[in-house]
Amino acid sequence: MGWYAAGRGDRVSVLPYGRRLAFTGTGERRCTGVRRGGRRTPCPTAAPVPAASGSAQCAECARLDRSFSVAADTRAADPRPYRVYLAWFGPGLLKVGITAEERGTTRLLEQGAVAWSWLGRGPLMAARRTEELLRAALGVPDRIPYARKRAVRAQLPPAAEREREVARLHGLAAALPGRPDSLEPLPCAVVDHGGAFGLAALGVPAESATPAVSATPAEPAAGSGARPAQVLAAMADGGTVAGLLVAAAGPDLHFADGLVVDARLLAGWALTAAGPDAVTSGVPLAALPAPPPEPGRQDGLF
């Protein structure tokens, strides 16, 4: 978790599995401003932000952020090399995306990709055209809501099956005609994040045939079987969230009691440490929705 205080700058707290977290929200959720190039520009008005919003930016700061965003196609002249990736989040949940090569695997960890592989590398616009080609020809999206990823996370198949799904999509994508010549093809090399995310604590087979990649290696809490049951709907003034952290995928923090905390909802709040006997209280919780039905297997290109 990243922390910011006026006059004290930024700091980071590592959250290892098996650690108890307990904090209470105070005051009102405020805009976190704009962060670019490793520096933060505070929101000039410290504008209030809705508690249930996945973004901790006000409209003006969000607009400024997107004015320098690859995702918003406002940086077409970006000279950096980019990579196209294929990511798997659960049965029927496959997507295509791009990320700056210098970011390495960070984007895949941020999104909560359970298994993934690179497809190619090259200039930004070649990567973007390839992304659009795959979306149109293979029917895979460039965005999957976190709620859908969360709903299937405790019902994932073994790692070998996850790897097969990514390899199948990679084969279909590699065979497509019309890919830009400036995009260098990359071989299928599936990486599984089951171990990095600690999915074994949720009862998910997390073994992988390839080494897991983790920004901060950590061991999952053994035998906790903390299947997700509820999700934090919003933080609140005076509300407390407390529990034993056993797994984490993307922004989702999984507690041993089955609570899932979307860490994006914590951004913009002033958080104070809660006592050792604190329990989750004073915050709205929602039941985790049932997993969506798995769509039919796609064998053709259209």
VOPAGU-2260 file (C-alpha; in pm, 1 decimal, decimal comma):
REM VOPAGU-2260
SITE   aa  ch    i         X         Y         Z
SITE  MET   A    0       0,0       0,0       0,0
SITE  GLY   A    1     117,0     350,0     -79,5
SITE  TRP   A    2      72,6     631,1     171,3
SITE  TYR   A    3      94,1    1007,1     127,4
SITE  ALA   A    4      96,2    1292,7     377,2
SITE  ALA   A    5     146,2    1662,3     303,6
SITE  GLY   A    6     502,9    1759,8     386,4
SITE  ARG   A    7     608,5    1398,2     439,0
SITE  GLY   A    8     588,7    1265,2      83,9
SITE  ASP   A    9     513,9     905,9     -16,5
SITE  ARG   A   10     600,6     578,6     151,6
SITE  VAL   A   11     510,6     216,3      87,7
SITE  SER   A   12     403,9     -62,1     324,7
SITE  VAL   A   13     457,3    -422,3     214,8
SITE  LEU   A   14     159,1    -644,5     299,2
SITE  PRO   A   15     282,9   -1002,2     349,4
SITE  TYR   A   16      34,0   -1286,9     366,5
SITE  GLY   A   17     -39,0   -1394,8     721,0
SITE  ARG   A   18     -35,6   -1036,9     853,4
SITE  ARG   A   19    -330,3    -887,8    1037,5
SITE  LEU   A   20    -458,1    -557,7     900,0
SITE  ALA   A   21    -682,4    -326,5    1100,1
SITE  PHE   A   22    -760,1      35,8    1017,4
SITE  THR   A   23   -1034,2     293,4    1066,6
SITE  GLY   A   24   -1139,6     561,5     818,0
SITE  THR   A   25   -1151,7     919,2     938,8
SITE  GLY   A   26   -1295,2    1235,7     792,9
SITE  GLU   A   27   -1402,7    1244,5     429,1
SITE  ARG   A   28   -1262,3    1080,0     117,8
SITE  ARG   A   29   -1062,0    1334,8     -82,0
SITE  CYS   A   30    -912,0    1345,4    -431,3
SITE  THR   A   31    -558,3    1204,2    -446,1
SITE  GLY   A   32    -452,0    1436,5    -729,9
SITE  VAL   A   33    -235,6    1329,3   -1023,6
SITE  ARG   A   34      72,9    1109,3   -1010,9
SITE  ARG   A   35     307,7    1114,2   -1308,7
SITE  GLY   A   36     675,3    1039,1   -1353,6
SITE  GLY   A   37     704,8     926,1    -993,1
SITE  ARG   A   38     581,8    1261,7    -859,4
SITE  ARG   A   39     246,6    1355,4    -713,4
SITE  THR   A   40      61,2    1677,8    -786,6
SITE  PRO   A   41    -201,7    1728,7    -512,3
SITE  CYS   A   42    -556,2    1819,3    -608,1
SITE  PRO   A   43    -570,4    2200,6    -578,3
SITE  THR   A   44    -910,5    2190,5    -406,8
SITE  ALA   A   45    -879,5    1856,6    -219,4
SITE  ALA   A   46   -1219,7    1783,2    -370,8
SITE  PRO   A   47   -1449,5    1525,4    -207,4
SITE  VAL   A   48   -1476,9    1190,1    -388,5
SITE  PRO   A   49   -1773,9     947,4    -362,9
SITE  ALA   A   50   -1697,4     670,3    -114,1
SITE  ALA   A   51   -1812,6     389,8    -345,4
SITE  SER   A   52   -1619,3     506,3    -652,8
SITE  GLY   A   53   -1336,8     288,4    -784,5
SITE  SER   A   54   -1141,3     606,0    -860,8
SITE  ALA   A   55   -1006,1     842,5    -598,1
SITE  GLN   A   56    -979,1    1135,2    -840,2
SITE  CYS   A   57   -1214,8    1426,6    -889,3
SITE  ALA   A   58   -1337,8    1498,5   -1242,5
SITE  GLU   A   59   -1076,5    1767,7   -1308,7
SITE  CYS   A   60    -779,1    1558,7   -1193,6
SITE  ALA   A   61    -908,6    1255,6   -1383,3
SITE  ARG   A   62    -936,7    1467,2   -1698,2
SITE  LEU   A   63    -579,5    1589,2   -1656,1
SITE  ASP   A   64    -459,3    1232,5   -1595,9
SITE  ARG   A   65    -623,4    1105,2   -1913,8
SITE  SER   A   66    -474,7    1388,0   -2118,9
SITE  PHE   A   67    -141,2    1204,1   -2089,8
SITE  SER   A   68    -281,3     850,8   -2109,8
SITE  VAL   A   69    -193,9     573,2   -2353,4
SITE  ALA   A   70    -528,2     409,9   -2273,0
SITE  ALA   A   71    -707,2     725,4   -2387,6
SITE  ASP   A   72    -500,1     739,6   -2709,4
SITE  THR   A   73    -354,1    1078,9   -2620,4
SITE  ARG   A   74      10,2     967,8   -2652,0
SITE  ALA   A   75      23,8     830,8   -3006,6
SITE  ALA   A   76     379,9     960,5   -3052,7
SITE  ASP   A   77     515,7     773,4   -2748,5
SITE  PRO   A   78     854,4     638,6   -2869,0
SITE  ARG   A   79     883,2     361,8   -2610,1
SITE  PRO   A   80     849,6      -5,1   -2714,9
SITE  TYR   A   81     525,9    -175,4   -2612,4
SITE  ARG   A   82     421,4    -535,2   -2560,2
SITE  VAL   A   83      92,5    -702,8   -2644,2
SITE  TYR   A   84     -22,9    -960,6   -2389,4
SITE  LEU   A   85    -296,2   -1221,8   -2355,5
SITE  ALA   A   86    -436,4   -1260,5   -2004,4
SITE  TRP   A   87    -666,8   -1518,8   -1842,0
SITE  PHE   A   88    -872,4   -1437,4   -1529,7
SITE  GLY   A   89   -1107,3   -1735,1   -1512,4
SITE  PRO   A   90   -1315,4   -1966,1   -1732,3
SITE  GLY   A   91   -1426,5   -1763,5   -2034,1
SITE  LEU   A   92   -1249,9   -1451,1   -1907,7
SITE  LEU   A   93    -967,8   -1385,1   -2156,3
SITE  LYS   A   94    -850,6   -1043,6   -2268,9
SITE  VAL   A   95    -588,0    -873,2   -2482,4
SITE  GLY   A   96    -395,1    -565,3   -2373,8
SITE  ILE   A   97     -78,7    -361,8   -2417,2
SITE  THR   A   98     177,5    -230,1   -2172,4
SITE  ALA   A   99     500,6     -32,1   -2197,2
SITE  GLU   A  100     791,1    -277,0   -2212,9
SITE  GLU   A  101     974,1     -91,4   -1936,5
SITE  ARG   A  102     692,6    -179,5   -1692,4
SITE  GLY   A  103     767,4    -550,9   -1724,8
SITE  THR   A  104     496,5    -766,7   -1564,7
SITE  THR   A  105     358,3    -493,1   -1339,0
SITE  ARG   A  106      45,9    -440,2   -1550,4
SITE  LEU   A  107     -44,8    -810,7   -1532,0
SITE  LEU   A  108      -8,4    -812,6   -1152,9
SITE  GLU   A  109    -212,2    -492,2   -1120,6
SITE  GLN   A  110    -497,7    -640,1   -1323,4
SITE  GLY   A  111    -506,3    -966,0   -1130,6
SITE  ALA   A  112    -421,5   -1182,1   -1434,1
SITE  VAL   A  113    -406,9   -1541,8   -1310,7
SITE  ALA   A  114    -224,0   -1668,3   -1621,4
SITE  TRP   A  115     -83,4   -1481,9   -1920,6
SITE  SER   A  116     166,0   -1474,0   -2207,1
SITE  TRP   A  117     328,5   -1213,0   -2427,2
SITE  LEU   A  118     220,4   -1208,8   -2791,0
SITE  GLY   A  119     444,9    -946,5   -2950,9
SITE  ARG   A  120     649,5    -629,5   -2906,1
SITE  GLY   A  121     693,0    -314,8   -3112,8
SITE  PRO   A  122     593,7      52,3   -3150,1
SITE  LEU   A  123     285,2     179,0   -2968,4
SITE  MET   A  124      61,1     211,2   -3272,5
SITE  ALA   A  125     155,5    -135,4   -3400,1
SITE  ALA   A  126      70,5    -278,4   -3057,6
SITE  ARG   A  127    -258,6     -85,1   -3054,1
SITE  ARG   A  128    -355,8    -207,3   -3403,1
SITE  THR   A  129    -279,0    -565,0   -3301,1
SITE  GLU   A  130    -495,9    -524,3   -2992,4
SITE  GLU   A  131    -785,4    -399,4   -3206,9
SITE  LEU   A  132    -735,9    -682,2   -3458,0
SITE  LEU   A  133    -760,1    -947,3   -3187,6
SITE  ARG   A  134   -1066,8    -787,0   -3034,0
SITE  ALA   A  135   -1247,7    -788,5   -3366,0
SITE  ALA   A  136   -1134,0   -1127,0   -3496,1
SITE  LEU   A  137   -1130,9   -1336,1   -3178,7
SITE  GLY   A  138   -1403,0   -1159,7   -2983,3
SITE  VAL   A  139   -1182,7   -1101,8   -2678,0
SITE  PRO   A  140   -1229,0    -773,3   -2487,3
SITE  ASP   A  141    -964,4    -524,4   -2377,8
SITE  ARG   A  142   -1131,2    -481,1   -2039,2
SITE  ILE   A  143   -1290,0    -715,0   -1783,6
SITE  PRO   A  144   -1456,9    -565,3   -1471,8
SITE  TYR   A  145   -1292,0    -652,2   -1140,9
SITE  ALA   A  146   -1628,9    -772,5   -1011,0
SITE  ARG   A  147   -1631,5   -1053,6   -1270,9
SITE  LYS   A  148   -1272,3   -1152,2   -1192,5
SITE  ARG   A  149   -1355,9   -1155,8    -821,2
SITE  ALA   A  150   -1666,9   -1369,7    -868,7
SITE  VAL   A  151   -1475,0   -1658,7   -1028,6
SITE  ARG   A  152   -1149,9   -1640,8    -833,1
SITE  ALA   A  153   -1229,0   -1918,8    -583,2
SITE  GLN   A  154   -1358,4   -2156,5    -854,6
SITE  LEU   A  155   -1054,2   -2161,5   -1080,7
SITE  PRO   A  156    -936,5   -2485,8   -1246,2
SITE  PRO   A  157    -585,5   -2629,1   -1195,7
SITE  ALA   A  158    -283,6   -2445,7   -1333,7
SITE  ALA   A  159    -240,7   -2686,1   -1626,1
SITE  GLU   A  160    -587,3   -2603,6   -1755,5
SITE  ARG   A  161    -522,6   -2231,9   -1714,7
SITE  GLU   A  162    -205,0   -2268,3   -1917,2
SITE  ARG   A  163    -384,8   -2456,3   -2194,0
SITE  GLU   A  164    -644,7   -2180,6   -2230,4
SITE  VAL   A  165    -380,0   -1910,3   -2271,6
SITE  ALA   A  166    -180,8   -2126,8   -2514,6
SITE  ARG   A  167    -495,3   -2192,4   -2720,4
SITE  LEU   A  168    -567,6   -1821,8   -2753,7
SITE  HIS   A  169    -202,9   -1750,1   -2833,9
SITE  GLY   A  170    -217,2   -2003,8   -3117,2
SITE  LEU   A  171    -531,3   -1845,4   -3262,1
SITE  ALA   A  172    -385,9   -1495,5   -3230,9
SITE  ALA   A  173     -49,8   -1590,2   -3385,5
SITE  ALA   A  174    -227,0   -1737,6   -3688,9
SITE  LEU   A  175    -427,2   -1424,5   -3766,4
SITE  PRO   A  176    -338,5   -1244,9   -4092,1
SITE  GLY   A  177    -306,4    -868,0   -4103,9
SITE  ARG   A  178     -83,6    -809,5   -3802,9
SITE  PRO   A  179     150,7    -508,4   -3843,0
SITE  ASP   A  180     494,3    -600,9   -3979,6
SITE  SER   A  181     658,6    -378,0   -3718,9
SITE  LEU   A  182     527,3    -594,9   -3435,1
SITE  GLU   A  183     782,0    -863,9   -3346,0
SITE  PRO   A  184     605,7   -1194,5   -3267,0
SITE  LEU   A  185     690,5   -1346,8   -2929,6
SITE  PRO   A  186     656,7   -1719,2   -2852,2
SITE  CYS   A  187     396,3   -1851,9   -2611,6
SITE  ALA   A  188     544,8   -1873,5   -2261,8
SITE  VAL   A  189     263,3   -1891,2   -2008,6
SITE  VAL   A  190     324,9   -1747,1   -1662,3
SITE  ASP   A  191      89,5   -1841,0   -1378,9
SITE  HIS   A  192      30,9   -1604,0   -1086,0
SITE  GLY   A  193    -148,4   -1852,9    -862,5
SITE  GLY   A  194     145,9   -1865,6    -624,4
SITE  ALA   A  195     215,7   -1492,9    -629,0
SITE  PHE   A  196    -148,5   -1415,1    -551,3
SITE  GLY   A  197    -169,9   -1676,8    -275,0
SITE  LEU   A  198    -471,3   -1844,3    -438,1
SITE  ALA   A  199    -406,1   -2169,7    -250,6
SITE  ALA   A  200    -547,9   -1992,6      56,5
SITE  LEU   A  201    -879,2   -1967,3    -131,2
SITE  GLY   A  202    -880,4   -2339,5    -207,5
SITE  VAL   A  203    -757,2   -2286,9    -564,7
SITE  PRO   A  204    -494,1   -2515,7    -722,8
SITE  ALA   A  205    -200,1   -2274,1    -742,9
SITE  GLU   A  206      78,8   -2498,6    -871,8
SITE  SER   A  207     238,4   -2379,5   -1190,9
SITE  ALA   A  208     462,1   -2538,9   -1449,7
SITE  THR   A  209     647,0   -2207,5   -1480,3
SITE  PRO   A  210     788,6   -1988,6   -1202,8
SITE  ALA   A  211     538,3   -1742,7   -1062,0
SITE  VAL   A  212     623,5   -1374,7   -1099,7
SITE  SER   A  213     568,6   -1147,9    -802,4
SITE  ALA   A  214     660,8    -789,9    -729,3
SITE  THR   A  215     698,3    -887,1    -363,7
SITE  PRO   A  216     738,6   -1264,7    -313,6
SITE  ALA   A  217     534,6   -1395,9     -24,5
SITE  GLU   A  218     394,5   -1724,5      96,0
SITE  PRO   A  219      18,7   -1775,0     121,1
SITE  ALA   A  220    -132,8   -1868,6     452,4
SITE  ALA   A  221    -151,8   -2245,8     445,3
SITE  GLY   A  222    -482,5   -2419,5     486,3
SITE  SER   A  223    -692,3   -2112,2     553,7
SITE  GLY   A  224    -950,4   -2198,2     285,7
SITE  ALA   A  225   -1077,7   -1840,1     297,2
SITE  ARG   A  226   -1330,5   -1856,2      15,7
SITE  PRO   A  227   -1460,8   -1509,9     -71,5
SITE  ALA   A  228   -1808,8   -1441,4      68,7
SITE  GLN   A  229   -1843,8   -1063,0     109,7
SITE  VAL   A  230   -1688,6    -757,3     -47,0
SITE  LEU   A  231   -1633,8    -409,5      96,4
SITE  ALA   A  232   -1880,3    -174,0     -76,0
SITE  ALA   A  233   -1727,0     149,7      54,3
SITE  MET   A  234   -1513,8     289,3     333,3
SITE  ALA   A  235   -1680,0     521,4     585,4
SITE  ASP   A  236   -1591,0     779,2     845,8
SITE  GLY   A  237   -1548,3     586,0    1169,1
SITE  GLY   A  238   -1577,9     252,7     988,5
SITE  THR   A  239   -1324,1     -19,9    1059,5
SITE  VAL   A  240   -1184,8    -296,9     840,0
SITE  ALA   A  241    -990,7    -572,8    1016,7
SITE  GLY   A  242    -875,4    -921,1     927,5
SITE  LEU   A  243    -592,1   -1158,8     843,0
SITE  LEU   A  244    -456,4   -1108,9     491,2
SITE  VAL   A  245    -424,2   -1444,1     314,0
SITE  ALA   A  246    -427,4   -1358,7     -58,5
SITE  ALA   A  247    -422,4   -1063,0    -296,5
SITE  ALA   A  248    -493,2   -1033,5    -669,5
SITE  GLY   A  249    -479,9    -696,9    -840,7
SITE  PRO   A  250    -642,7    -447,0    -601,7
SITE  ASP   A  251    -836,3    -717,2    -412,9
SITE  LEU   A  252    -717,5    -804,4     -62,2
SITE  HIS   A  253    -858,1   -1138,7      59,7
SITE  PHE   A  254    -905,1   -1185,8     434,4
SITE  ALA   A  255    -925,4   -1516,6     619,2
SITE  ASP   A  256   -1290,3   -1457,5     716,3
SITE  GLY   A  257   -1397,7   -1439,9     348,8
SITE  LEU   A  258   -1404,5   -1060,3     321,2
SITE  VAL   A  259   -1261,0    -908,4       2,8
SITE  VAL   A  260   -1136,9    -549,4      24,2
SITE  ASP   A  261   -1096,4    -363,8    -303,6
SITE  ALA   A  262    -796,8    -148,7    -211,7
SITE  ARG   A  263    -902,9     115,6    -465,4
SITE  LEU   A  264   -1183,8     206,0    -222,3
SITE  LEU   A  265    -925,0     293,1      44,8
SITE  ALA   A  266    -749,0     553,6    -169,7
SITE  GLY   A  267    -825,1     910,0     -64,2
SITE  TRP   A  268    -908,3     821,3     296,0
SITE  ALA   A  269    -711,4     911,5     607,1
SITE  LEU   A  270    -664,7     573,6     779,4
SITE  THR   A  271    -568,6     526,8    1143,6
SITE  ALA   A  272    -454,9     204,0    1306,1
SITE  ALA   A  273    -727,7       7,2    1484,3
SITE  GLY   A  274    -666,5    -191,8    1802,3
SITE  PRO   A  275    -568,3    -562,1    1815,2
SITE  ASP   A  276    -923,8    -666,4    1902,2
SITE  ALA   A  277   -1088,5    -459,1    1627,8
SITE  VAL   A  278   -1336,4    -623,7    1392,0
SITE  THR   A  279   -1488,0    -507,4    1065,8
SITE  SER   A  280   -1775,2    -275,6    1152,5
SITE  GLY   A  281   -1941,8      47,5    1046,3
SITE  VAL   A  282   -1878,1      -8,7     674,3
SITE  PRO   A  283   -2123,0    -133,8     409,8
SITE  LEU   A  284   -2060,3    -489,1     289,6
SITE  ALA   A  285   -2212,1    -669,0      -7,6
SITE  ALA   A  286   -2252,4   -1039,7     -75,6
SITE  LEU   A  287   -2016,3   -1167,7    -341,4
SITE  PRO   A  288   -2225,1   -1239,7    -652,9
SITE  ALA   A  289   -2239,1   -1589,1    -796,1
SITE  PRO   A  290   -1992,0   -1661,1   -1077,4
SITE  PRO   A  291   -2135,0   -1582,9   -1423,2
SITE  PRO   A  292   -2209,1   -1883,8   -1645,1
SITE  GLU   A  293   -1911,5   -1982,0   -1855,8
SITE  PRO   A  294   -1960,8   -1880,4   -2220,5
SITE  GLY   A  295   -1937,6   -2141,4   -2491,0
SITE  ARG   A  296   -1592,1   -2231,2   -2615,7
SITE  GLN   A  297   -1491,8   -2035,6   -2923,2
SITE  ASP   A  298   -1327,2   -2249,6   -3192,1
SITE  GLY   A  299   -1349,2   -2017,0   -3493,5
SITE  LEU   A  300   -1227,2   -1666,9   -3555,4
SITE  PHE   A  301   -1565,8   -1498,9   -3603,5
